Structures are given as structure tokens and as C-alpha cells.
């Protein structure tokens, strides 16, 4: 080889020869590199970082494992910890994507049930304030209702019910706010429409008693006393607080005098 190189001193030839020597031939070297990346050991680092609350490190390591451990049996766990880290760093939209992947790609994972619950929770956390578009809140309601029906005995069922109630109250508050707006501009018929939507769609909402009370007043203002009387009787026959009951009794007296 030395004599051969002496006879071929062309710089371009020597450059090509150097590249030839440096190239790892066969798959042995590539396999060795792959084996050097221990997916299980890297995942153990994820858990340790998570326990210490170093969620930024968790996300970085999980992204690295994804690149190097496709198909490995730790992947569902990696995605789960990544999703939880996203939640804890207030990125519910990104967390939801990860939980959805667990449900879609790893339906038999021990994390699949929780992931289904977290999808609904993340939708609620990602939803906008009640004055704005509530599409994500409605998505949360669908997901949480589905979870409670599918997993009534789940350890997450009670939490799902709480978040479901919060989502319902958010939509009810939007309808109540809309009704109050129309009352302020003396559009009582429009206000009644919004109150009816609230009462019919969210009958268990905490806003229902006050919505009925306000609707009775609005109906009286537009001379719909018969309808007002029916709603008022229904309100008085339900379980309501003393404040609402007192106002309802006063309205009943007014209706009696106007009749």
C-alpha cells in the first residue's frame, strides 16, 4: 500500500483514498452506534427528571428518544411522560396531541384509559374565556361525557364529572351573559330566547334559577303573562335558594295584581 501511494501522489487521488478509508463499510458500524443508544436507560432519565419537576428536560429527552427508538416498547411511556410534562408547563393543546397518539397508536397501553380522560381535560384547559368561541369547550364536553359513559368505574371518573360540570357551566354562563346584554338594550324578546336556550340545554346549571326569574320579568314586560305565570310556578316548585324564592314570591304578587 505504501509503494502504491508513493506512485500516486496526486492530491485529488489522496483525498479520495482518505475518504475511502474513513467510510464504515457494512452495517456493523451503524448497528454498533444504534446499540450504543440505550432506549430503556434514556427513559429512566425521563422518569427521574419528571420526579424532580424538570419538565423542560423531560420534553427534550423524550423528543430525542422518539428520534432514536421508533418501535421500542418504551414509546407509549415516553409519549405519556411527554404529554404530562406539556400539561404541567401549561401547554394543554400540545399535551392533547400526545394523549391522542397514545389512544390511537397504543390502545392497549396501561396509559390509554387515563389518556382518554386527559384529552377531555386538556380540551377544557385549552378552551377560551366564555365570551369567545366555545368550540373547544364543546369538544371537552363530548370527550368527558364519552369517558364517563365508557369508564364509569375508572379512578378518573369523578374528576371527569367535575370537569364536565365546569364545561357545562361555561356554556351556560355564555348564554346567561348574552341574555343580560339584550336586557340592557331593552330587547326583552331576544333575552328570553337566550334564557330558554340556557334552561333547555343546561337544565342542571347553577344559572337556571336566576335565568327563570329574569325570564319571568322579561315576559311580563312584553305582556306574555300567561307564559310568565307557568315559568314562575315551575320555579317556585323547585329547590331554590331563599333569595331567589323571595324574588319569585314578589313577582307572583305582581302578576296577581296585573291579572
Beta strands, then each sheet from edge to edge (+ up, - down):
end
